[in-house]
Amino acid sequence: MEFNLDSLVRDNIKKMTAYSSARHEFTGNASIYLDANENSFGSPLPDNFNRYPDPLQMQVKEKLSNIKGVPAQNIFLGNGSDEAIDLLYRIFCDPGRDNSILLPPTYGMYEVCAEMNDVKIKKVNLAKEYQLDIDAIANAIDPLTKLIFICSPNNPTGNSINRADVEIILNNFDGIVVIDEAYINYSKQRSFIAELTEYPNLVVMQTLSKAWGLAGLRLGMAFASQPIIDLMNKVKYPYNINTATQLLALEALDNIDWVNEHISTTVIEREKLRTELLNLSNTETVFPSDANFLLVKMKAARSIYEQLCQKGIIVRDRSKVVLCEDSLRITVGTPEENKQLIEELSKLKST
Ligand SMILES: *Cc1c(COP(=O)(O)O)cnc(C)c1O
């Protein structure tokens, strides 16, 4: 394969000049800042809320760099992973011309962002045991295919994608391979962030929304070669991560013990929940999961979903999703929540 980043990038993105903010042009330490039309008197809030935030979030990245073992210049931070997904389309895909390969059933935002950006999608359904159909993917790739999205562990199926298959794609596709590792903390599989130096076409996405318990903070990460990260920084809004998010992220990132403890608990609860779900008469299959949820095939899934809603327990109905027929996606709750779920499920009728 012949990977050439320059030839993948849209012309307008290559040619454009990035916005140069006041906070970008001067990065040293000064005592008087009269360069950004901020309110010199401060703000009603504490800290530095009258100042524009660091556009490149260097403090947060330094901390993440230590945790992840990836240099700061290989990290992009976005307003959730969703921002990274959108930016990749905008950088690499000419609207109305280029295409991206998606592997259903998978995370919905890959398709939403493609449609928003008028990027064609080619769908190659997952094969046996929700693994990659390597031959079908190879056949779907054409000269205008710029991106392939691989979600591992996959949402909504929960399984990890076989590493050897992902490596085949990385080694043979000369576009960008995006591996979405939103659930990697719950998995026994190794993250691909250790392979960044190996693959110039690799983008790994992670997020603070799941194991870090910070879905409300909106902080997503992308890890890639520096030229790709530079492109993402060029195209993003200058102040995409606000001061509140940066400050709270710095605080949260000191609590890795909290995260690890809850990962262990979640994995234990997941396996307990699997056993209990399998004991229910309505359950047909509980698919293997490396994530913080279980995909469960049930008799009359839709009806069970509705009955649970009436009891105030909301799960995700995936029964209309391709290859997830009759299946519900259930997030692992606290021990008490899981107990209540099982109690209600065992009382339900199957019709
Ligand atoms: C939850 C989830 C995310 C997280 O998205 P954020 O925008 O970072 O909250 C990303 N990818 C997948 C597959 C997910 O399920």
Ligand as a Chemical Component Dictionary entry (heavy atoms), coordinates in Angstrom:
data_LIG
# 
_chem_comp.id                   LIG 
_chem_comp.type                 NON-POLYMER 
_chem_comp.pdbx_formal_charge   0 
_chem_comp.three_letter_code    LIG 
# 
loop_
_chem_comp_atom.comp_id 
_chem_comp_atom.atom_id 
_chem_comp_atom.alt_atom_id 
_chem_comp_atom.type_symbol 
_chem_comp_atom.charge 
_chem_comp_atom.model_Cartn_x 
_chem_comp_atom.model_Cartn_y 
_chem_comp_atom.model_Cartn_z 
_chem_comp_atom.pdbx_ordinal 
LIG C1 C1 C 0 -20.568 6.564  23.671 1  
LIG C2 C2 C 0 -19.742 6.446  22.432 2  
LIG C3 C3 C 0 -18.862 7.467  22.065 3  
LIG C4 C4 C 0 -18.709 8.688  22.903 4  
LIG O1 O1 O 0 -19.017 9.825  22.225 5  
LIG P1 P1 P 0 -18.768 11.224 22.969 6  
LIG O2 O2 O 0 -19.144 12.183 21.901 7  
LIG O3 O3 O 0 -17.297 11.262 23.277 8  
LIG O4 O4 O 0 -19.612 11.254 24.174 9  
LIG C5 C5 C 0 -18.084 7.303  20.940 10 
LIG N1 N1 N 0 -18.178 6.190  20.195 11 
LIG C6 C6 C 0 -19.012 5.200  20.523 12 
LIG C7 C7 C 0 -19.054 3.985  19.706 13 
LIG C8 C8 C 0 -19.824 5.302  21.640 14 
LIG O5 O5 O 0 -20.678 4.318  21.930 15 
# 
loop_
_chem_comp_bond.comp_id 
_chem_comp_bond.atom_id_1 
_chem_comp_bond.atom_id_2 
_chem_comp_bond.value_order 
_chem_comp_bond.pdbx_ordinal 
LIG C1 C2 SING 1  
LIG C2 C3 SING 2  
LIG C2 C8 DOUB 3  
LIG C3 C4 SING 4  
LIG C3 C5 DOUB 5  
LIG C4 O1 SING 6  
LIG O1 P1 SING 7  
LIG P1 O2 DOUB 8  
LIG P1 O3 SING 9  
LIG P1 O4 SING 10 
LIG C5 N1 SING 11 
LIG N1 C6 DOUB 12 
LIG C6 C7 SING 13 
LIG C6 C8 SING 14 
LIG C8 O5 SING 15 
# 
